[in-house]
Amino acid sequence: MDIREFLKDNTLILDGAMGTYFSELYRDFQGPCEMANLLSPDYVLNIHKQYIKAGANAIKTNTFSVNPYNDAFSGSRLESVIEAGIMLAKKAAADAGREIFLFADIGPVIGADEEHVAEALIRMCQIYAEHGFKNYIFETNSNFFGIASAAERIKEIVPDAFIMTSFSVQSDGYTREGYYYQDLFDSARKCRYIDAYGLNCILSVMHMEQLIRKADIEEGDIVCAMPNGGYPRVVGRRIYYDSDPEFFADGIDSLLDDGVSIVGGCCGTRPEFIRNVADRLKGDAGRKRTPVVRPRSVKRAARREDNRLWSKLEAGKKIIAVELDTPRNSDANKFMSGAWQLKGAGADAITLADCPTARAHMDSCLMACKIKRELDMETIPHMTCRDRNLNATKALLLGLSTEGVRNVLAITGDPIPSAERDEVKSVFQFNSRMLSGFIKSLNENELDSPFRIYGALNVNSKKFDFQLKLAEEKIKNGVSCFLTQPVLTDEALKNLQLAHESLDAKILGGIIPVVSSRNGRFMNSEISGITVAEDIIERYEGKSRAECTDLAVEISLDFARRMNSCIDGYYLVTPFSRVDIITRIIEEIREFEK
């Protein structure tokens, strides 16, 4: 029977976990369980048969982690492991004595860009198609990369293929890469090559049911749900799942009421979990459940922004944002005094770097809140992707929102110096474009007052066309304004003009005062993204500190005037906490802006 015909009147019961159950049964086996397809096929066949006996009417091939980017399956081993997995699943189904649907199980491809993910998925799918597979599941995904391309290719080879994709999210609905589950559902629904979508892994059955219940699911959609068997705990370096199979079945019952028509289990689920689900469905004669009608979630209505800084930009006023490094010790008095002076001179906002050059400073977000509260001044804290994962980032954003901070700069961040990698590890769970998209999603789905998202733009890049492409991606992910790297060359000015003409976003032109010839050479040699013209450096030679200070103000103002027509404001970077230089520049800018 075609699986679509089956699903019109029946619930499809997939098997439970292969990986965690395999580890529980066969502790002597070394390596990924997929290698057992070749080395211990009876182990795999036994598990397939246990799930079928428990009542599953569909099983997945033991190939979840097999892909070209997993070193365990490099070269010809990839095809061998997949083909062995196919044969074992087919044998288990043939011995069942009843119809069992077979699914090609394809897990996420980690460590490749979207184009190469698609290539890897297509390569694997072609192997399954050559062996007559009609049903495919792309599972445990944290994004939609490459899946549409792979699904299209499958349909070209196997026109009547049934293709399902499922996503793994935290209990708040976000994946590890910051994508919101409803947005992923919408992407899958809009793809004409995808037949079913849903959730699997990470979540317990209760939390998965809560998300499915509030999701916007259209009538006729085929939705799948494969929760974990509760949440794991670690005992003696081993992971255990302690969920009650009966409680799991209760949750699956609720999911069926919510319109789910494909159910199964993920990590921590064993045959008894599937048996309890199948026993419940026997009471319904295996019939597909009629969903309980519930009101679906509604997208948040557009809210009025309480963002003074953005209101100035929208009104066409050229703002001045000043970067002031937070202290590297516990004394914030000098920093706060400098911020107060900058406000008095006419600065509209303070931007705060997030541990610049990967050295620990006072937290940019905490200091942003302090300035907002004590000085009633707008702030733009930088948020890097380097030192915190998505949960920590969300926690900070929620705190910033509560404190009235409405502007954030999303950047990737400087890497940890290589000599220290044995001591301090970089996180880098995501990049600045993904972080921007995550904040945009929070704006749309959770926050009462939205953030304005700022991005970085390197006008000193020798491949500025590539920087513009990145900027376009950032705009799609919610960036409204760019802070550029400091402009200290004619080439940077040309790039700034090009950005002004090309990008549908506000731009704050970067200015950093050069305080000496040595300072200029240092920036050229050791500060990524800054280029100082050689003739500017030469002008500082032989000058006193006072003369260098005057020259720094003069050159900064010259660039400020030259960039005036192609920017929406100024982004001034304070060198060595020299607030005195920046206040002079601000006062002069305010004069010629009148």
PAMI-102473 format. One record per residue (C-alpha): residue in three letters; x negated, y, z. Coordinates in steps of 0.2 Angstrom, whole numbers, plus 5000, padded with zeros to 4 digits. Example, Ala and Ser with C-alpha at 12.3 -4.5 7.8 and 13.67 -1.06 7.14 Angstrom:
ala493849785039ser493249955036
// end
This chain:
met500050005000asp499450184996ile499150265013arg500250415009glu501750295007phe501350215023leu501250385032lys502950435026asp503750325038asn502350265050thr501050315062leu499250265057ile498250205071leu496350215068asp495050125079gly494150195094ala492350235097met491050135088gly489450225095thr489850225114tyr490650055114phe489249985105ser488050055118glu489049985132leu489149805124tyr487349795117arg486149885129asp484749775122phe484849855104gln483649995100gly483950135088pro485650205081cys487050085081glu487250105062met485550015060ala486449855067asn487349845050leu485749775044leu484949705060ser486349635070pro487849635059asp488849515070tyr488849655084val489749775072leu490949645065asn491449595083ile491849775087his492849805071lys493849645075gln494149695093tyr494949855087ile496049765074lys496649645087ala497049785099gly498249855086ala497249975075asn497949975057ala496450065050ile494550055054lys493050165049thr491450105042asn489950105055thr489150245045phe489450405056ser487650465057val487050395041asn486450545029pro484950605020tyr484450725034asn484350595047asp482650525047ala483250355053phe484050335036ser482750405024gly482450345007ser483250185001arg483750135018leu485250255017glu486150155003ser485649995011val486450045028ile488050115020glu488249955009ala488049845024gly489349945033ile490549935019met490349745018leu490649725037ala492249835037lys492949735022lys492549575030ala493449625046ala494949685037ala495049525026asp495049415042ala496449515050gly497849425042arg498749595039glu498449755030ile497049865037phe496650025029leu494750055027phe493950235029ala492250285024asp491650365039ile490550525036gly489850625050pro489150805050val487550835040ile486450945052gly484951045047ala485351095029asp486251245021glu487951235013glu487351194996his486251045002val487550985014ala488750974999glu487450874989ala487150755003leu488950725006ile489250694987arg487750574987met488550465001cys490350474994gln489750404977ile489150254986tyr490850224994ala491750254978glu490650134968his491250004981gly493150044978phe493450144993lys495050254992asn495050325010tyr493750455017ile493550545033phe492350685036glu492350695055thr491650785070asn491250945059ser490951115067asn491151205050phe491851175033phe490251175024gly490151065008ile491750965012ala492751044998ser491451014985ala491250834991ala493150804991glu493250874974arg491950754968ile492850604976lys494450654967glu493550664950ile492950484953val494450414963pro495950524958asp497150434971ala495850454985phe496550505002ile495350625010met495450685029thr494350805038ser494250825057phe493350955067ser492650955085val492951105096gln492851155114ser494451175125asp494551355119gly494651305101tyr492951355095thr491651245087arg489751245093glu489451365078gly490851485083tyr492251445071tyr493951445077tyr494951285075gln496451375067asp495351455054leu494651285050phe496351205049asp496851345037ser495251315026ala495751125025arg497551155021lys497051275007cys495951154999arg496951054986tyr495750904988ile496050875006asp497550775011ala497450775030tyr496550875044gly496450885063leu495350865078asn494150735085cys492850715098ile492250825113leu494050855120ser495050745131val496750695126met497550835136his496550975130met496750915112glu498650905114gln498651085121leu497751155105ile498751055093arg500351115101lys499951295098ala499151275081asp500051345066ile500451175056glu501551185041glu502951065038gly502350915028asp500550935034ile499650765038val498750795055cys497550685064ala497050675082met495650575089pro495150625107asn493850565118gly494150445132gly494050595145tyr492350685149pro490750605151arg489650595167val487850545169val487350415181gly485550345181arg485250415164arg486750335157ile488350415151tyr490050355157tyr491850395152asp493050355166ser494750405158asp496250295161pro496850205145glu498650225151phe498450415153phe497650415136ala499150335128asp500250465137gly499350605129ile499450515112asp501250505114ser501350695117leu500250725101leu501550625091asp502850735097asp501850885091gly501850815073val500250715073ser500450555062ile498650485062val497950445079gly496350355086gly494950375098cys493250445099cys491850445112gly492250335127thr493750255120arg493750065120pro494949935112glu496049945128phe496350125124ile496950075106arg497949935113asn498950055125val499350165110ala499850025099asp500949955113arg501850125114leu502150125096lys502949955096gly504350025106asp504650145091ala504549995079gly502950075072arg504050215065lys503350395062arg503850505077thr504950655073pro504050805079val504850905094val505251085087arg504251215096pro503851395092arg502151405084ser500851535089val500851705081lys499351805076arg498951955087ala499752115081ala498552255076arg498052345092arg497552525094glu495652545097asp495052625113asn493352655105arg492752835106leu491152805096trp492052725082ser493352865082lys491952985079leu491352885064glu493052865057ala493353055059gly491753085048lys490653155062lys488853105061ile488453015077ile486752995086ala486352825094val484752805103glu483852645107leu483152645125asp482252485131thr482852415147pro481552395161arg480452245163asn480552255182ser481952275194asp481852465195ala483152545184asn482952725190lys481852795177phe482952705163met484552785170ser483652955171gly483152935153ala484952895148trp485653045157gln484353155148leu484853085131lys486753115135gly486353295140ala485453325124gly486953265114ala486653075110asp488352985107ala487752815112ile486352715120thr485852555111leu484952425121ala483852295114asp484052115120cys482352065127pro481352135112thr479852035106ala480551895116arg479951965132ala481151965147his481952135151met483452185161asp484952115152ser485552225139cys487452185142leu487352215161met486452385158ala487652435145cys489052405158lys488052515171ile487852655158lys489652655153arg490252645172glu489052775179leu488752895165asp490352875155met489352855139glu489652735125thr488452595123ile487952465109pro487152315117his486152205106met486652025107thr485351895100cys485651715095arg483951665103asp484151645122arg485951585125asn487251465117leu488951505112asn489751475129ala488551595137thr488851725123lys490751715125ala490551735143leu489551895141leu490751965128leu492251935139gly491352035153leu490852175141ser492652185136thr493252195154glu491952335157gly492652445142val491152415131arg491852415113asn490252405102val488952265100leu487552235088ala487352055082ile485652005078thr484651845077gly483251895088asp481351885088pro480751705090ile479751645106pro477851665102ser477151495097ala475951485111glu477351485123arg478451355115asp477951225128glu478551335142val480051425135lys481151355121ser482151465109val483951415108phe484551485091gln486151385091phe486751505077asn486251655067ser486851835066arg488151805053met488851665063leu488851775079ser489751915069gly491051795063phe491251725081ile491551895088lys492751935074ser493751775078leu493851825097asn494451995091glu495851915081asn496351775094glu495851815112leu495351995116asp496552135120ser495352265114pro494252225099phe492452255098arg491652345083ile490252235076tyr488652315071gly487252225061ala485452255057leu484852305039asn483052295035val482752445022asn480852405023ser481052225015lys480152194999lys481652094993phe482952214997asp484252134985phe484251984996gln484552105012leu486052175003lys486751995000leu486551955018ala487352125023glu488852075012glu488951915021lys488952005037ile490352125031lys491451975027asn491051905045gly491652075053val490252195053ser490852375051cys489252465053phe487352445050leu485852505060thr484352515048gln482552485052pro481552645054val481352745038leu479552795036thr479252775017asp479952835001glu480352654996ala481452635012leu482352795008lys482752724991asn483452564998leu484452665011gln485252764996leu485552594987ala486452525003his487552675004glu488052654986ser488352464988leu489052425005asp490752455011ala490252495029lys489552635040ile487652655041leu486652735054gly484852775047gly483452715058ile482152845064ile480652805075pro479352935080val477552885076val476552955091ser474752925085ser473752855071arg473452695081asn475352675085gly475652685066arg474352555062phe475052445076met476852455069asn476152405052ser475152265058glu476252185072ile478052245072ser479152145060gly480252255049ile479352425051thr478252495037val477352665040ala476752755025glu474852775025asp474852955022ile475852985037ile474652885048glu473252995041arg474053155046tyr473853105065glu471953075063gly470953185075lys472453265083ser472753295102arg474253215111ala475253375111glu474853395092cys475353215089thr477053245098asp477453395088leu477053305072ala478053155077val479553275079glu479253355063ile479053195052ser480653125061leu481653275057asp481053275039phe481653095036ala483253145045arg483653285033arg483153175018met484253035023asn485753145028ser486753125012cys486852935013ile487152895031asp488552905044gly487452945058tyr485652925066tyr484852775075leu483452845085val482152725093thr481252785108pro479452745108phe478552705124ser480052775134arg479652945127val481353025130asp480553195129ile480253165110ile481953105107thr482853245115arg481953365105ile482453275089ile484253265094glu484353445098glu483553495081ile484753365072arg486253445081glu485653615074phe485553575056glu487153465057lys488253615063
// end
